Amino acid sequence: MGITGPLRQEAAETEALTMLAWLAGQDDLFEAFLAATGASAGDVARRAADPGFLASVVDFMLGEDAHVLAAPDAAVVKRPE
């Protein structure tokens, strides 16, 4: 049985924050994320606790195969074994 309820949301938010932290360290990709979302670098810190903003991080990362393929070394996007 999987995680349900508030624990599921917390786990999803933790994964999105992990993605965001990795993304922030990738200069070109982070700039593309900011352009795609209309956020500024200052917005990121203020909005990191906003579930809607975190959903935009996940959406951006999963929107392009290249993003997903770039991330596994950082253990951000876990591939099924």
N, C-alpha and C positions, 0 to 999 in steps of 0.2 A: 504494500500500500504506500502511495506517495505522500508527500507533505501536503497538508491542507490548511486552510484558514490563514490566520495572521503569520504563521511560520512560513507558509508558502510565499506570501508577499515579502516577508523579510529576506528570504533566500533569493528571490528575484531581484530585489533592490540591491542586495550585496553583490550579486553577479553583475548587475548594471554598473555599480560603482567600480568594480574591478575593471570592467571594460573602459569606463571613463578615465580611470587612472592610466591605463595603458595607452589609450587614445591621446591623452594629454602629452604623453612623451613622444609622440610621433608628429613632428612639426607639420609636414605637408598634409597628412591625413587629418590632424586636428584642425588645421585651417579650413580644409574641405568640410569638416563637420560644422564648424562655426558658420561657414557660408551657407550650408544646406539648412541649418536650423535658424539662422538669423540671430544667433546668440553671440555675445561678445565673450572674451576671455574672462572678464569680471562677472558676467552672468553665470558662468559655470559653477563657481564656488557658491554663489547665492542660491542657485537652483538645484544643487546636487541632491537635496533631500526631497525634491518634488517628483512624485511618481510619474507624472506626465513627461517631465524632462528626461527622467531616466528611461522611459519608454522610447523617447526619441534617440537616445544613445544606442539602445538595442536595435531599433529600426535602422539606423544608419549603418551599424556594424554588419547587420545581416542583409542589407540592401545590395551589397556587391560581393561577388565571390572573392575578389581580390582582398577585400577587408577581412573576410573570414580566413582566407589562406595566410594572411600576414600575421594573424593573431595567435596561432597555436603555440608558438615558441614562448609566448608570454603566459601560457596556460589560461588564456581568457576565454576562448571559444573551445569547449571540450568536444572532441570528436568521439563518436561512439566507438567502442572497441569491439 
